[in-house]
Amino acid sequence: MGDMMAKRRAFLDIIKEKGALVLDGGLGSELERYGCNLQHKLWSAKILMDQPDIIKKIHISYLAAGADIIQSSGYQATVAGFKGLGYGTEEAIELVKLSVRLAVQARNEFLEAKATGALTLRGITLGEETPDGVRYFSEGALPKPLVAASVGPYGAFLADGSEYRGYPDVQTEYLEVFHIPRLALFCEENPDILSFETIPSYDEAIAIARAMSDPYTSRGIPGWIAFSCKDGHHVSSGETIIKCAEMIDKVRPITGIGVNCTKPEYVESLIKDIRTVTDKPIAVYPNLGESYDSETKTWYGDPASFVDYVDVWRNAGAEIIGGCCRTTPEIIGDIAKKIHK
């Protein structure tokens, strides 16, 4: 039990020492930039089956940009989802775990490349020659970046956009049963952090808190719960972010709280609401500012001046800042320049 507590303390110590950490950005939109077709029930998890090297390349691009934390490609990866495509149970389990393994491999390759003075890795430019030697674009980032296992909501498994509405007819106990075995698989790969993201409701957060409270499932790995929010004060299903934060504040295994897949203009007030009830670290990684059509699986509207919000979010109390859908390594690089300066 002491070792389990040590993992969480170590994560909190890193945040305390650095003051703020840079999270990576969107995965799906980057996969599309590489020509991947995501019009599929498994969305980005489909690429785990078909083109895992592209996922690794995207991880490296965010590390090169200065991310302190990269998130795995497990958001929509489930054993049931892969079995529905004809994979056997063991194959499906390995694909779920592969999402974390690829991120760890990308992190290790990145560190090895820098240790040898390499300027490129898998076609990604890591730095440049200067009169004083190699300058890496990731200067100021953690010496050993962290890997977060992305754990998507029940709505991502349904693939019907309900992670932006909630599912009032689904019992909390059922959501807990959904999360526990998948969480256990991610934890077998020993990520540094667990990132439960785009959680639409208080009830699903309760289910996750219960799953994380089982030390044999979570193995003491720190984690945050990030909510999708419909405005500056409420999560997608309608409960206040304050109600959610009050609950998370009481659950020791949940190390932080966050907001993701939300419009940037809502984030400052959400942070301020959270800060009224908890001192736990806050992670924010909104969308670029456009709106999502779950029927056509496309984005529409105008993007925000994303990087201009960074100082606002920091001043409001956020310690971990990155991006979600439609944000790019270039945007994360601009965030890193602000935070690592």
C-alpha positions as CSV (number, residue, x, y, z in Angstrom):
1,M,0.0,0.0,0.0
2,G,2.9,2.3,0.7
3,D,4.3,1.9,-2.8
4,M,0.8,2.7,-4.2
5,M,0.7,6.0,-2.2
6,A,4.2,6.8,-3.3
7,K,3.2,6.8,-7.0
8,R,0.6,9.5,-6.3
9,R,2.8,11.5,-4.1
10,A,5.5,11.5,-6.8
11,F,3.1,12.9,-9.4
12,L,2.0,15.6,-7.0
13,D,5.6,16.4,-6.2
14,I,6.4,16.9,-10.0
15,I,3.5,19.4,-10.3
16,K,4.6,21.2,-7.2
17,E,8.2,21.4,-8.4
18,K,7.4,22.5,-12.0
19,G,4.4,24.7,-11.2
20,A,2.7,23.8,-14.5
21,L,2.9,20.9,-17.0
22,V,2.1,20.8,-20.7
23,L,-0.2,18.1,-21.9
24,D,-0.3,17.0,-25.5
25,G,-3.1,17.8,-28.1
26,G,-5.6,16.1,-30.4
27,L,-5.0,12.6,-31.6
28,G,-7.9,12.0,-34.0
29,S,-7.3,15.2,-36.1
30,E,-3.6,14.4,-36.3
31,L,-4.4,10.9,-37.6
32,E,-6.6,12.4,-40.2
33,R,-3.7,14.7,-41.2
34,Y,-1.7,11.5,-41.9
35,G,-4.5,10.3,-44.1
36,C,-6.2,7.9,-41.7
37,N,-9.9,7.3,-42.1
38,L,-11.6,7.5,-38.8
39,Q,-15.2,7.0,-40.0
40,H,-15.5,3.9,-37.8
41,K,-17.2,2.9,-34.6
42,L,-13.8,2.5,-32.9
43,W,-12.6,5.9,-34.2
44,S,-8.8,6.3,-33.4
45,A,-8.7,2.9,-31.8
46,K,-9.1,1.4,-35.3
47,I,-5.6,2.7,-36.0
48,L,-4.2,0.4,-33.3
49,M,-5.1,-2.5,-35.5
50,D,-4.1,-1.0,-38.8
51,Q,-1.3,1.5,-38.5
52,P,0.2,1.6,-35.0
53,D,3.4,3.3,-36.2
54,I,1.5,6.4,-37.1
55,I,0.2,6.6,-33.5
56,K,3.8,6.4,-32.2
57,K,4.9,9.1,-34.7
58,I,2.2,11.5,-33.4
59,H,3.2,10.8,-29.8
60,I,6.8,11.7,-30.8
61,S,5.6,14.9,-32.5
62,Y,4.0,16.1,-29.2
63,L,7.1,15.2,-27.2
64,A,9.2,17.1,-29.7
65,A,6.9,20.1,-29.3
66,G,7.6,20.2,-25.5
67,A,4.8,18.1,-24.0
68,D,5.4,17.0,-20.4
69,I,2.6,14.4,-20.7
70,I,1.4,12.4,-23.6
71,Q,-1.8,10.5,-23.6
72,S,-2.3,7.0,-25.1
73,S,-4.6,6.1,-27.9
74,G,-6.9,4.0,-25.6
75,Y,-9.8,6.5,-25.5
76,Q,-12.2,4.3,-27.5
77,A,-10.3,1.0,-27.1
78,T,-12.4,-1.8,-25.4
79,V,-12.3,-5.5,-25.5
80,A,-15.9,-5.7,-26.4
81,G,-15.3,-3.2,-29.3
82,F,-12.5,-5.2,-30.8
83,K,-14.4,-8.5,-30.3
84,G,-17.3,-7.0,-32.2
85,L,-14.9,-6.8,-35.2
86,G,-14.1,-10.5,-35.0
87,Y,-11.0,-10.5,-32.8
88,G,-10.6,-13.2,-30.2
89,T,-10.6,-12.3,-26.5
90,E,-6.8,-12.5,-26.1
91,E,-6.2,-10.5,-29.3
92,A,-8.7,-7.8,-28.1
93,I,-6.9,-7.6,-24.7
94,E,-3.6,-7.1,-26.3
95,L,-4.9,-4.3,-28.6
96,V,-6.3,-2.5,-25.5
97,K,-3.0,-2.7,-23.7
98,L,-1.1,-1.8,-26.9
99,S,-2.5,1.7,-26.7
100,V,-0.4,2.3,-23.5
101,R,2.6,0.3,-24.8
102,L,2.9,2.5,-27.9
103,A,3.0,5.7,-25.9
104,V,5.7,4.2,-23.6
105,Q,7.8,3.1,-26.6
106,A,7.5,6.5,-28.2
107,R,8.6,8.2,-25.0
108,N,11.6,5.8,-24.7
109,E,12.6,6.2,-28.4
110,F,12.4,10.0,-28.0
111,L,14.7,10.0,-24.9
112,E,17.2,7.7,-26.7
113,A,17.3,9.9,-29.7
114,K,18.0,13.0,-27.6
115,A,20.7,11.1,-25.7
116,T,22.5,10.4,-28.9
117,G,22.2,13.9,-30.3
118,A,19.8,13.0,-33.0
119,L,17.9,15.8,-34.7
120,T,15.1,13.7,-36.2
121,L,13.1,10.6,-35.2
122,R,10.6,8.8,-37.4
123,G,10.6,11.9,-39.7
124,I,9.9,14.3,-36.8
125,T,12.3,17.2,-36.3
126,L,13.4,17.2,-32.7
127,G,15.8,20.2,-32.7
128,E,18.3,22.2,-34.6
129,E,22.0,22.8,-34.8
130,T,23.3,26.0,-33.2
131,P,26.8,27.5,-32.7
132,D,26.6,26.1,-29.1
133,G,25.4,22.6,-30.2
134,V,22.1,21.0,-30.6
135,R,19.0,22.9,-29.3
136,Y,16.0,20.7,-28.7
137,F,12.5,22.3,-29.2
138,S,11.4,20.4,-26.0
139,E,13.8,22.3,-23.8
140,G,12.2,23.1,-20.4
141,A,10.0,20.0,-20.5
142,L,10.3,17.2,-18.0
143,P,13.6,15.2,-18.4
144,K,11.5,12.1,-18.6
145,P,8.0,13.0,-19.9
146,L,5.0,11.1,-18.4
147,V,2.7,8.7,-20.1
148,A,-1.0,9.0,-19.4
149,A,-3.4,6.1,-20.3
150,S,-6.4,7.7,-21.9
151,V,-9.6,6.2,-20.5
152,G,-12.6,7.2,-22.4
153,P,-16.2,7.3,-21.1
154,Y,-19.0,4.8,-21.6
155,G,-20.3,7.1,-24.3
156,A,-17.2,6.6,-26.4
157,F,-17.8,2.9,-26.4
158,L,-21.4,3.5,-27.6
159,A,-20.0,5.8,-30.3
160,D,-23.2,7.8,-30.4
161,G,-22.0,11.2,-29.1
162,S,-23.6,10.6,-25.6
163,E,-20.3,11.6,-24.0
164,Y,-21.6,15.1,-24.7
165,R,-25.1,14.4,-23.1
166,G,-24.8,11.7,-20.5
167,Y,-26.8,8.6,-20.1
168,P,-29.4,9.1,-17.4
169,D,-31.0,5.6,-17.9
170,V,-27.7,3.8,-17.2
171,Q,-27.1,2.9,-13.6
172,T,-23.9,3.8,-11.8
173,E,-23.2,0.2,-10.9
174,Y,-23.3,-0.7,-14.6
175,L,-20.8,2.0,-15.4
176,E,-18.6,0.7,-12.7
177,V,-18.7,-2.8,-14.2
178,F,-17.9,-1.3,-17.6
179,H,-14.8,0.6,-16.3
180,I,-13.1,-1.9,-13.9
181,P,-11.8,-4.6,-16.3
182,R,-10.7,-2.1,-18.9
183,L,-8.9,0.0,-16.2
184,A,-7.2,-3.1,-14.9
185,L,-5.8,-3.8,-18.4
186,F,-4.4,-0.3,-18.8
187,C,-2.8,-0.5,-15.4
188,E,-1.1,-3.7,-16.3
189,E,1.1,-1.6,-18.6
190,N,2.0,0.7,-15.7
191,P,1.4,4.1,-17.2
192,D,2.5,7.1,-15.1
193,I,-1.0,8.6,-15.0
194,L,-4.6,7.6,-15.7
195,S,-6.6,10.2,-17.7
196,F,-10.3,9.6,-17.5
197,E,-11.6,12.0,-20.1
198,T,-14.7,13.5,-21.6
199,I,-16.7,12.2,-18.7
200,P,-20.2,13.7,-19.1
201,S,-21.8,13.1,-15.7
202,Y,-21.5,13.0,-11.9
203,D,-22.7,9.4,-12.0
204,E,-20.0,8.2,-14.3
205,A,-17.4,10.0,-12.1
206,I,-18.8,8.2,-9.1
207,A,-18.3,4.9,-11.0
208,I,-14.7,5.8,-11.9
209,A,-14.0,6.8,-8.3
210,R,-15.2,3.5,-7.0
211,A,-13.1,1.6,-9.6
212,M,-10.0,3.7,-8.7
213,S,-10.6,3.0,-5.0
214,D,-9.8,-0.7,-5.6
215,P,-6.0,-0.9,-5.1
216,Y,-5.8,-4.2,-7.0
217,T,-7.3,-2.5,-10.0
218,S,-5.7,0.9,-10.1
219,R,-2.3,-0.3,-8.6
220,G,-1.8,3.1,-6.9
221,I,-1.4,4.9,-10.3
222,P,-2.5,8.6,-10.0
223,G,-5.3,9.8,-12.1
224,W,-7.6,12.6,-13.0
225,I,-11.2,12.8,-14.1
226,A,-11.8,15.4,-16.9
227,F,-15.3,16.4,-17.7
228,S,-17.0,17.5,-20.9
229,C,-18.9,20.6,-20.0
230,K,-21.8,22.4,-21.7
231,D,-21.2,25.8,-20.3
232,G,-19.0,27.6,-17.8
233,H,-20.6,26.0,-14.7
234,H,-22.1,22.6,-15.7
235,V,-20.9,19.3,-17.0
236,S,-22.6,17.9,-20.1
237,S,-25.4,16.0,-18.2
238,G,-26.4,19.1,-16.2
239,E,-24.8,18.8,-12.8
240,T,-22.6,21.6,-11.6
241,I,-18.8,21.2,-11.9
242,I,-18.7,22.2,-8.2
243,K,-20.7,19.1,-7.2
244,C,-18.4,16.9,-9.2
245,A,-15.3,18.6,-7.7
246,E,-16.6,18.3,-4.2
247,M,-16.9,14.5,-4.7
248,I,-13.5,14.2,-6.3
249,D,-11.9,16.2,-3.4
250,K,-13.0,13.4,-1.0
251,V,-11.6,10.5,-3.1
252,R,-8.0,10.1,-2.3
253,P,-7.1,7.8,-5.3
254,I,-8.3,10.5,-7.7
255,T,-5.3,12.8,-7.8
256,G,-6.9,15.6,-9.9
257,I,-9.8,17.0,-11.8
258,G,-10.0,18.4,-15.3
259,V,-12.1,19.8,-18.2
260,N,-11.6,18.6,-21.7
261,C,-13.5,18.4,-25.0
262,T,-15.1,21.7,-24.1
263,K,-15.2,25.2,-25.7
264,P,-12.2,27.3,-24.6
265,E,-14.4,30.2,-23.5
266,Y,-16.0,28.1,-20.8
267,V,-12.8,27.0,-19.2
268,E,-11.8,30.0,-17.0
269,S,-15.1,30.0,-15.0
270,L,-15.0,26.2,-14.7
271,I,-11.5,26.4,-13.2
272,K,-12.6,29.1,-10.8
273,D,-15.6,27.0,-9.7
274,I,-13.4,23.9,-9.1
275,R,-11.0,26.0,-7.1
276,T,-13.7,27.0,-4.6
277,V,-14.0,23.4,-3.3
278,T,-10.6,21.6,-3.9
279,D,-6.9,22.2,-4.0
280,K,-6.2,19.1,-6.2
281,P,-4.4,19.7,-9.5
282,I,-6.6,20.9,-12.4
283,A,-6.0,19.7,-15.9
284,V,-7.6,21.6,-18.8
285,Y,-7.5,20.6,-22.4
286,P,-10.3,22.0,-24.4
287,N,-11.2,21.7,-28.1
288,L,-10.0,24.3,-30.5
289,G,-13.3,26.1,-30.2
290,E,-15.4,24.5,-33.0
291,S,-18.5,22.4,-32.5
292,Y,-18.9,18.7,-33.2
293,D,-21.6,17.0,-35.2
294,S,-21.9,13.5,-33.8
295,E,-24.0,12.3,-36.8
296,T,-21.5,13.3,-39.5
297,K,-18.5,13.1,-37.2
298,T,-17.3,16.5,-38.5
299,W,-16.4,19.8,-36.9
300,Y,-17.9,23.2,-37.9
301,G,-17.6,26.8,-36.7
302,D,-14.6,29.1,-36.1
303,P,-11.6,28.1,-34.0
304,A,-10.6,30.2,-31.0
305,S,-7.3,32.0,-30.5
306,F,-6.4,29.0,-28.3
307,V,-2.9,30.0,-27.1
308,D,-4.2,33.4,-25.9
309,Y,-6.1,31.6,-23.2
310,V,-3.1,29.9,-21.6
311,D,-2.2,32.7,-19.2
312,V,-5.9,33.1,-18.3
313,W,-6.2,29.5,-17.4
314,R,-2.9,29.5,-15.4
315,N,-4.0,32.6,-13.4
316,A,-7.3,30.9,-12.7
317,G,-5.5,27.9,-11.2
318,A,-4.9,25.3,-13.8
319,E,-1.6,23.3,-13.4
320,I,-1.8,21.0,-16.5
321,I,-2.7,22.6,-19.8
322,G,-3.0,21.0,-23.3
323,G,-5.5,20.6,-26.0
324,C,-8.2,18.2,-27.2
325,C,-9.9,17.8,-30.6
326,R,-8.3,19.8,-33.5
327,T,-5.3,21.1,-31.5
328,T,-1.9,20.3,-33.1
329,P,1.7,19.8,-32.1
330,E,2.3,23.4,-33.3
331,I,-0.3,24.7,-30.9
332,I,1.2,22.5,-28.0
333,G,4.6,23.9,-28.9
334,D,3.3,27.5,-28.5
335,I,1.8,26.5,-25.1
336,A,5.1,24.9,-24.1
337,K,6.9,28.2,-24.9
338,K,4.6,30.0,-22.5
339,I,4.7,27.5,-19.7
340,H,8.4,26.5,-19.9
341,K,9.8,30.0,-20.4
